[in-house]
Amino acid sequence: MKITRPAVHEVVPKGVGFLDKTRNLVRNVPPLILEGGNILALDETLAQRLDLCEHACPGRFWNPAGNAGLGECRHPDCGCTKFKLRFAKAECPLKVWLKETR
């Protein structure tokens, strides 16, 4: 199966705004750290998550150049970045990828 990106002329949603991402970061990261256990995901998990965001996300909303090179999902209900993908206990709000279990 060949995977292709949307054509340039297709409409791509703007995604989650900077203030909403900042608010989500401040609200969601401390519980991930306070929960204990492994804070950062394994390299294999990060690679799998990136692959899922780039190829399996419904609508292909992943923009690898977004957020100053951190990558971002432009789905209006998501807004994930590579920063979030690095947390072992984080999960995609669209359930494209789940928490790491180890």
Backbone torsions as a table, in degrees:
resi	resn	phi	psi	omega
1	MET	NA	126.0	179.7
2	LYS	-88.9	131.8	-180.0
3	ILE	-103.2	128.9	-179.4
4	THR	-126.0	153.7	176.1
5	ARG	-84.9	157.7	176.0
6	PRO	-61.6	148.9	177.3
7	ALA	-64.8	154.0	-177.2
8	VAL	-58.0	-34.7	-176.3
9	HIS	-77.9	-10.2	179.4
10	GLU	-71.5	147.0	179.9
11	VAL	-77.8	124.7	177.0
12	VAL	-113.2	126.2	-179.1
13	PRO	-59.7	152.3	-179.9
14	LYS	-67.1	-32.8	178.8
15	GLY	94.3	-163.6	-177.8
16	VAL	-82.3	134.3	-177.4
17	GLY	-73.1	163.4	-177.4
18	PHE	-57.4	-45.7	-178.7
19	LEU	-64.3	-39.9	177.8
20	ASP	-66.2	-39.4	177.5
21	LYS	-63.9	-41.6	178.8
22	THR	-63.7	-44.2	178.4
23	ARG	-61.4	-43.7	179.0
24	ASN	-64.2	-39.9	179.4
25	LEU	-61.7	-49.0	-178.9
26	VAL	-64.1	-35.3	-178.5
27	ARG	-78.7	-35.8	-170.0
28	ASN	-98.4	-28.6	-175.6
29	VAL	-71.9	-45.8	-179.4
30	PRO	-54.7	-43.1	177.4
31	PRO	-62.6	-32.6	178.3
32	LEU	-64.4	-36.0	-179.9
33	ILE	-78.8	-43.7	-177.3
34	LEU	-69.1	-21.8	179.9
35	GLU	-63.6	-21.7	178.6
36	GLY	82.8	-177.5	-178.8
37	GLY	77.2	-154.1	-178.5
38	ASN	-73.0	124.2	-180.0
39	ILE	-86.8	-47.5	-177.2
40	LEU	-97.4	142.4	179.2
41	ALA	-72.5	154.1	174.3
42	LEU	-64.2	155.4	178.7
43	ASP	-58.0	-38.4	179.2
44	GLU	-63.9	-38.9	179.0
45	THR	-64.8	-44.6	179.1
46	LEU	-59.5	-45.0	179.4
47	ALA	-62.3	-41.2	178.7
48	GLN	-65.0	-43.4	-179.7
49	ARG	-62.8	-44.6	178.1
50	LEU	-60.5	-42.8	179.1
51	ASP	-61.8	-42.0	178.7
52	LEU	-64.8	-43.3	179.2
53	CYS	-62.4	-40.7	-176.9
54	GLU	-75.6	-32.1	-171.1
55	HIS	-120.7	-25.4	-174.3
56	ALA	-108.1	-10.3	-179.0
57	CYS	-64.0	129.4	178.9
58	PRO	-59.7	126.3	178.2
59	GLY	86.9	-3.8	178.8
60	ARG	51.8	62.8	-177.6
61	PHE	-89.8	-6.9	-175.7
62	TRP	-69.5	129.8	177.2
63	ASN	-120.3	102.4	-175.7
64	PRO	-63.5	-21.9	-179.3
65	ALA	-91.9	-7.0	-177.5
66	GLY	-66.5	162.6	-179.9
67	ASN	52.8	50.1	177.0
68	ALA	54.8	40.8	177.1
69	GLY	92.6	-4.0	177.4
70	LEU	-78.7	-10.5	-175.3
71	GLY	76.3	153.4	177.7
72	GLU	-160.1	150.4	172.4
73	CYS	-91.8	129.0	-178.0
74	ARG	-96.4	10.6	176.0
75	HIS	-65.4	135.7	-176.1
76	PRO	-62.0	-20.7	179.7
77	ASP	-101.7	9.0	-174.3
78	CYS	-121.6	-102.6	-177.8
79	GLY	95.2	13.2	179.1
80	CYS	-58.9	149.9	175.1
81	THR	-128.8	170.1	175.9
82	LYS	-59.0	-29.8	178.2
83	PHE	-59.0	-47.8	-179.8
84	LYS	-67.9	-36.9	-178.6
85	LEU	-60.8	-23.1	-178.3
86	ARG	-76.4	-15.9	-179.6
87	PHE	-83.3	125.2	-176.1
88	ALA	-58.4	-39.7	-173.4
89	LYS	-95.8	4.2	176.5
90	ALA	-77.8	158.0	174.1
91	GLU	-146.5	154.8	180.0
92	CYS	-70.6	132.3	177.7
93	PRO	-63.2	-19.8	178.2
94	LEU	-92.1	-0.7	-179.8
95	LYS	65.3	27.7	174.7
96	VAL	-69.8	-36.5	173.7
97	TRP	-139.2	152.5	-173.9
98	LEU	-116.6	178.5	177.3
99	LYS	-59.1	148.2	176.6
100	GLU	-77.0	136.2	176.9
101	THR	-117.7	119.2	176.0
102	ARG	-154.8	NA	NA
